[in-house]
């Protein structure tokens, strides 16, 4: 699981979407750095989802910690921008996003194209091309070290 998935944050290789499970709005993070699809465990109770137990699935998180799965949902139907996707989900305590979709699931649906600078994802499903548009971050992007050094060298640090 990538650090972006754990914290629900934006980063290279991620896109956020609004989606629906059983008609209720959820936050979705598409993360190319995650190994599996992850769902916040409390949602299984809200949506009355069938949960299977799994024997000690341990996932290494991007911050070098390990987490254990709380269960497994074999097929979760998620609607994103009018399109229905059926995904397997492991239950993990993630923050910010309600569920994390790994990018590798796209290999199961056909050709796909990420355009990260435009936050666009195109893929082929059920004999048609689908285009999903990610949400823009509402938070300012973190400053890079080179930006801080330039502001310091030009005496513009208060900017």
BAFI-3210 file (N, C-alpha, C; in Angstrom, 3 decimals, decimal comma, padded with zeros to 6 digits):
// residues 159
n [1|2|3|4|5|6|7|8|9|10|11|12|13|14|15|16|17|18|19|20|21|22|23|24|25|26|27|28|29|30|31|32|33|34|35|36|37|38|39|40|41|42|43|44|45|46|47|48|49|50|51|52|53|54|55|56|57|58|59|60|61|62|63|64|65|66|67|68|69|70|71|72|73|74|75|76|77|78|79|80|81|82|83|84|85|86|87|88|89|90|91|92|93|94|95|96|97|98|99|100|101|102|103|104|105|106|107|108|109|110|111|112|113|114|115|116|117|118|119|120|121|122|123|124|125|126|127|128|129|130|131|132|133|134|135|136|137|138|139|140|141|142|143|144|145|146|147|148|149|150|151|152|153|154|155|156|157|158|159]
n.u [000,856|000,642|001,977|000,387|-002,089|-002,628|-002,925|-004,698|-003,948|-003,015|-000,760|001,939|000,761|-001,725|-005,295|-008,278|-011,720|-015,270|-017,664|-020,229|-021,680|-024,151|-025,902|-024,975|-022,731|-019,198|-015,664|-013,086|-009,891|-007,710|-004,870|-001,759|000,340|-000,459|-000,934|-003,284|-006,938|-008,577|-010,818|-012,523|-013,139|-015,503|-017,465|-018,520|-020,469|-022,271|-023,187|-024,079|-022,516|-021,362|-018,875|-015,889|-013,752|-010,222|-007,083|-004,731|-003,685|-001,138|-000,012|002,532|003,063|003,625|005,033|006,734|005,456|003,398|000,197|-002,744|-005,218|-008,719|-010,640|-012,449|-014,117|-015,726|-016,876|-017,485|-019,772|-019,234|-020,087|-018,937|-018,992|-021,254|-020,671|-020,483|-018,512|-017,138|-015,473|-012,933|-012,332|-010,115|-010,267|-009,097|-007,747|-007,899|-007,362|-009,059|-009,808|-012,555|-012,349|-009,728|-008,519|-006,511|-004,302|-003,649|-005,869|-006,955|-005,713|-007,239|-009,492|-008,896|-007,246|-005,785|-005,406|-003,614|-003,706|-002,096|-001,525|-003,804|-005,611|-007,100|-008,534|-008,723|-010,336|-011,177|-014,230|-016,819|-017,303|-016,992|-015,361|-014,424|-014,253|-012,878|-012,833|-010,631|-010,652|-009,589|-006,995|-007,808|-006,178|-003,185|-000,276|002,557|005,562|008,609|012,025|013,787|012,225|011,933|014,616|015,170|013,415|014,563|017,152|016,485|015,459|012,715|011,220|008,948|006,850]
n.v [-001,167|002,163|005,235|007,389|006,134|005,287|007,704|009,021|010,989|013,367|012,762|011,984|009,736|009,329|009,777|011,431|010,673|011,170|008,854|006,284|003,996|001,719|003,875|005,871|008,550|008,362|008,820|008,260|007,006|006,614|004,796|004,310|003,162|001,251|-002,143|-003,579|-003,347|-001,274|-000,904|001,095|-000,304|000,216|000,916|-001,410|-002,194|-000,049|-000,289|-002,833|-005,044|-008,218|-009,799|-011,551|-013,633|-013,516|-015,168|-013,697|-011,518|-009,449|-006,188|-004,172|-000,845|002,384|003,909|002,196|000,620|-002,137|-003,433|-005,278|-007,001|-006,540|-008,087|-009,228|-008,187|-009,682|-008,828|-005,655|-003,287|-000,291|002,960|005,290|008,424|007,793|005,258|001,768|-000,237|-003,335|-004,529|-006,317|-006,009|-005,336|-005,010|-002,307|000,016|003,034|006,514|009,612|009,000|006,853|004,498|002,768|002,326|000,206|000,794|-001,357|-002,966|-002,130|-003,525|-005,733|-004,952|-003,964|-001,968|001,071|004,556|006,956|010,340|012,255|014,996|016,264|014,977|012,706|009,612|007,004|004,100|000,801|-000,815|-003,165|-003,109|-000,396|002,819|004,423|007,450|008,920|011,658|013,097|014,752|018,062|019,011|020,604|021,712|023,643|022,827|021,062|022,844|022,566|021,749|023,183|025,391|026,696|027,304|029,069|031,169|031,977|032,781|034,944|036,698|036,512|035,157|035,587|035,369]
n.w [000,000|-000,864|000,526|-000,222|-000,570|002,046|003,438|001,827|000,071|-002,505|-005,156|-007,403|-009,749|-008,678|-008,493|-007,559|-007,066|-006,952|-005,970|-005,890|-003,647|-003,338|-003,740|-002,025|-001,456|-001,886|-001,284|-003,563|-004,205|-006,761|-007,106|-008,328|-007,023|-005,206|-004,138|-003,992|-003,908|-001,589|001,142|003,488|006,605|008,221|006,438|005,450|007,253|007,096|004,447|004,432|003,482|002,297|004,100|003,882|005,785|006,000|006,091|007,963|006,158|005,461|004,900|003,668|004,347|002,840|004,716|006,007|007,921|008,990|008,179|008,998|007,159|007,590|006,562|003,618|000,693|-001,828|-004,303|-005,000|-005,976|-007,524|-008,413|-010,658|-011,929|-013,493|-014,434|-013,878|-011,824|-010,856|-008,164|-006,318|-002,819|-000,149|003,367|005,079|007,448|006,297|005,604|004,893|001,967|001,123|-000,218|-001,927|-005,111|-006,901|-009,603|-011,189|-011,628|-013,963|-015,969|-016,207|-017,556|-020,058|-022,671|-021,442|-020,515|-018,831|-018,015|-016,261|-015,777|-016,649|-015,140|-016,087|-016,981|-019,196|-020,351|-021,553|-021,423|-021,328|-024,151|-024,791|-024,685|-021,734|-020,004|-017,229|-015,024|-012,843|-009,615|-008,899|-006,651|-003,633|-001,869|-001,339|-003,241|-001,947|-001,189|-002,950|-002,162|-003,779|-004,469|-001,999|-001,463|-003,573|-002,918|-000,503|-001,354|-002,975|-001,249|-000,809|000,990|002,522|000,768]
ca.u [000,000|001,482|001,689|-000,760|-003,306|-002,856|-003,360|-005,699|-003,414|-002,657|000,639|002,117|000,186|-003,006|-006,426|-009,434|-013,035|-016,452|-018,391|-021,386|-021,902|-025,557|-026,527|-024,369|-021,497|-017,933|-014,434|-012,291|-008,541|-007,055|-003,466|-000,936|001,356|-001,023|-000,935|-004,644|-008,022|-008,805|-012,071|-012,578|-013,963|-016,800|-018,436|-019,187|-021,669|-023,204|-023,747|-024,484|-021,754|-020,887|-017,436|-015,249|-012,532|-009,016|-006,050|-003,538|-003,098|-000,361|000,419|003,549|002,629|004,702|005,812|007,448|004,644|002,594|-001,197|-003,417|-006,548|-009,826|-011,571|-012,431|-015,395|-015,389|-017,271|-018,151|-020,181|-018,959|-020,454|-018,107|-019,364|-022,250|-020,190|-020,481|-017,337|-017,218|-014,089|-012,655|-011,812|-009,608|-010,641|-007,973|-007,993|-007,309|-007,953|-009,466|-010,614|-013,307|-011,783|-008,565|-008,482|-005,169|-004,341|-003,446|-007,142|-007,235|-005,207|-008,296|-010,593|-008,455|-006,295|-006,110|-004,522|-003,610|-003,183|-002,058|-001,565|-005,201|-006,394|-008,033|-008,292|-009,559|-010,162|-012,166|-015,034|-018,122|-017,351|-016,983|-014,332|-014,927|-013,336|-013,134|-012,120|-010,292|-010,875|-008,413|-006,708|-008,251|-005,112|-001,987|000,719|003,711|006,713|009,799|013,206|014,344|011,405|012,292|015,967|015,078|012,797|015,548|018,214|015,983|014,846|011,272|010,738|007,618|005,851]
ca.v [000,000|003,355|006,246|008,150|005,366|005,286|009,030|009,574|012,253|013,474|012,598|011,453|008,403|009,236|010,619|011,296|010,711|010,926|007,710|005,875|002,607|001,612|005,189|006,827|009,145|007,966|009,356|007,185|007,359|005,693|004,896|003,375|002,562|000,255|-003,505|-004,114|-002,397|-001,200|-000,293|001,416|-001,379|000,634|001,019|-002,701|-002,189|000,944|-000,763|-004,234|-005,823|-009,515|-009,781|-012,847|-013,574|-013,937|-015,505|-012,871|-010,783|-008,335|-005,300|-003,188|000,490|003,241|004,481|001,052|-000,071|-003,231|-003,472|-006,537|-006,840|-006,829|-008,940|-009,143|-008,121|-010,330|-008,020|-004,423|-002,462|001,126|003,778|006,489|009,263|007,108|003,952|000,783|-001,105|-004,368|-004,663|-006,978|-005,040|-005,738|-004,035|-001,722|001,341|004,089|007,798|010,548|008,323|005,711|003,312|002,965|001,399|000,136|000,979|-002,624|-003,586|-001,739|-004,581|-006,732|-004,431|-003,666|-000,853|002,263|005,694|007,957|011,659|012,776|016,464|016,664|014,119|011,963|008,195|006,391|002,656|000,089|-001,702|-003,511|-002,677|001,054|003,554|005,216|008,493|009,436|012,907|013,229|016,046|018,879|019,171|021,890|022,187|024,049|021,772|021,299|023,491|021,746|022,358|024,175|026,605|027,377|027,850|030,236|032,267|032,438|033,480|036,194|037,429|036,506|034,068|035,874|035,042]
ca.w [000,000|-000,907|001,545|-000,733|-000,286|003,478|003,875|000,915|-000,434|-003,908|-005,481|-008,743|-009,875|-007,982|-008,887|-006,673|-007,690|-006,137|-006,492|-005,109|-003,284|-002,917|-003,798|-001,087|-001,966|-001,269|-001,875|-004,141|-004,611|-007,687|-006,727|-009,104|-006,167|-004,300|-004,663|-003,960|-003,671|-000,146|001,566|004,913|007,165|008,762|005,346|005,235|008,094|006,535|003,181|004,619|002,501|002,790|004,362|004,066|006,587|005,288|007,070|008,185|005,045|005,977|003,824|004,031|003,975|002,370|005,821|006,581|008,918|008,453|008,601|008,696|006,577|008,493|005,837|002,165|-000,017|-003,097|-005,451|-004,592|-007,115|-007,312|-009,575|-010,793|-013,069|-014,299|-014,875|-012,809|-011,753|-009,820|-007,711|-005,039|-001,861|001,151|004,385|005,807|008,009|005,483|005,966|003,831|000,951|001,640|-000,837|-002,786|-006,232|-007,476|-011,052|-011,887|-012,016|-015,346|-016,860|-016,370|-018,379|-021,415|-022,814|-020,661|-020,704|-017,765|-018,351|-014,905|-015,704|-016,873|-014,262|-016,926|-017,130|-020,234|-020,443|-022,353|-020,593|-021,916|-025,558|-024,972|-023,966|-020,614|-019,560|-015,889|-014,748|-011,432|-008,968|-008,612|-005,235|-003,086|-001,006|-002,085|-003,383|-001,085|-001,808|-003,111|-001,562|-004,710|-004,367|-000,748|-001,616|-004,451|-002,164|000,465|-002,084|-003,558|-000,123|-001,020|001,812|003,051|-000,238]
c.u [000,899|001,094|000,509|-002,061|-003,641|-003,441|-004,405|-005,236|-003,125|-001,160|000,721|001,580|-001,127|-004,035|-007,551|-010,713|-014,099|-017,154|-019,546|-021,347|-023,315|-026,228|-025,955|-023,008|-020,287|-016,791|-013,570|-010,925|-008,034|-005,561|-002,647|000,116|000,841|-001,090|-002,332|-005,646|-008,351|-010,090|-012,001|-013,564|-015,353|-017,876|-019,148|-020,463|-022,717|-023,924|-024,205|-023,835|-021,336|-019,363|-016,947|-014,021|-011,375|-007,919|-004,855|-002,921|-002,443|000,144|001,427|003,120|003,842|005,536|006,533|006,732|003,879|001,186|-001,774|-004,812|-007,599|-010,854|-011,489|-013,862|-015,104|-015,718|-018,096|-018,505|-020,031|-019,357|-019,618|-018,529|-020,271|-021,852|-020,096|-019,251|-017,549|-015,805|-013,986|-011,994|-011,318|-009,934|-009,411|-008,376|-007,211|-007,980|-008,236|-010,336|-011,350|-012,830|-010,661|-008,616|-007,064|-005,276|-004,224|-004,758|-007,503|-006,724|-006,270|-009,420|-010,178|-007,491|-006,747|-005,027|-004,708|-003,054|-003,173|-002,137|-002,978|-006,161|-007,493|-007,577|-009,260|-009,268|-011,346|-012,898|-016,384|-018,310|-017,459|-015,820|-014,999|-013,852|-013,778|-012,264|-011,894|-010,545|-009,548|-008,230|-007,159|-007,196|-003,944|-001,000|001,906|004,850|007,867|010,987|013,789|013,548|011,776|013,673|015,949|014,465|013,773|016,637|017,766|015,286|013,336|010,602|009,341|006,513|005,291]
c.v [001,226|004,311|007,108|007,447|005,414|006,616|009,663|010,860|012,184|013,277|012,077|010,029|008,224|010,167|010,372|011,454|010,688|009,750|007,386|004,376|002,546|002,983|006,228|007,270|008,688|008,666|008,186|007,737|006,262|005,876|003,855|002,688|001,499|-001,114|-004,094|-002,981|-002,433|-000,436|-000,042|000,457|-000,961|000,706|-000,305|-002,794|-001,235|000,414|-002,217|-005,155|-007,167|-009,512|-011,202|-012,654|-014,072|-014,183|-014,556|-012,249|-009,530|-007,519|-004,319|-001,838|001,327|003,869|003,388|000,380|-001,188|-003,145|-004,824|-006,233|-007,253|-007,738|-008,660|-009,083|-008,583|-009,472|-006,821|-003,622|-000,997|001,867|005,049|007,192|008,509|005,730|003,010|-000,117|-002,112|-004,757|-005,501|-005,970|-005,715|-004,634|-003,597|-000,366|002,365|005,389|008,611|009,888|007,162|004,409|003,703|001,896|001,396|000,239|-000,337|-003,309|-003,226|-002,771|-005,642|-006,246|-004,078|-002,500|000,348|003,318|006,664|009,259|012,438|014,297|017,002|015,878|013,386|010,512|007,660|004,905|002,049|-000,910|-001,916|-002,910|-001,169|001,674|004,428|006,223|008,981|010,668|013,018|014,634|016,766|018,973|020,552|022,504|022,684|022,892|022,078|021,939|022,499|022,485|023,437|025,474|027,402|028,019|029,102|031,426|032,836|033,267|034,789|037,063|037,558|035,450|034,326|035,595|033,683]
c.w [000,000|000,215|001,104|-000,407|001,200|003,943|002,962|000,267|-001,928|-004,049|-006,897|-008,792|-009,134|-008,614|-007,903|-007,469|-006,605|-006,771|-005,581|-004,869|-002,732|-002,817|-002,853|-001,606|-001,167|-001,992|-002,328|-004,544|-005,537|-007,479|-007,473|-008,250|-005,223|-004,963|-004,758|-003,845|-002,183|000,141|003,065|005,579|007,649|007,677|005,086|006,060|007,524|005,304|003,238|003,573|003,094|002,909|004,593|004,950|005,736|006,315|006,993|006,934|005,611|004,799|004,383|003,479|003,617|003,471|006,618|007,749|008,220|009,022|008,220|008,161|007,591|007,841|004,349|001,643|-001,432|-004,305|-004,980|-005,837|-006,735|-008,577|-009,537|-012,070|-014,051|-014,788|-013,679|-012,925|-010,634|-009,438|-006,444|-004,105|-000,585|002,136|005,175|006,342|007,204|005,889|004,719|002,783|001,610|001,023|-001,772|-003,861|-006,781|-008,987|-011,799|-012,275|-013,453|-016,346|-017,108|-017,275|-019,793|-021,460|-021,984|-020,833|-019,545|-018,314|-017,043|-014,833|-015,928|-015,975|-015,020|-017,033|-018,173|-020,261|-021,176|-021,465|-021,254|-023,309|-025,750|-024,198|-022,915|-020,239|-018,186|-015,671|-013,243|-010,926|-008,771|-007,102|-004,785|-002,179|-001,842|-002,146|-002,494|-001,869|-001,896|-002,490|-002,467|-004,680|-003,112|-000,846|-002,488|-003,712|-001,139|-000,232|-002,678|-002,511|-000,295|-000,137|002,378|002,035|000,018]
res [x|x|x|x|x|x|x|x|x|x|x|x|x|x|x|x|x|x|x|x|x|x|x|x|x|x|x|x|x|x|x|x|x|x|x|x|x|x|x|x|x|x|x|x|x|x|x|x|x|x|x|x|x|x|x|x|x|x|x|x|x|x|x|x|x|x|x|x|x|x|x|x|x|x|x|x|x|x|x|x|x|x|x|x|x|x|x|x|x|x|x|x|x|x|x|x|x|x|x|x|x|x|x|x|x|x|x|x|x|x|x|x|x|x|x|x|x|x|x|x|x|x|x|x|x|x|x|x|x|x|x|x|x|x|x|x|x|x|x|x|x|x|x|x|x|x|x|x|x|x|x|x|x|x|x|x|x|x|x]
***
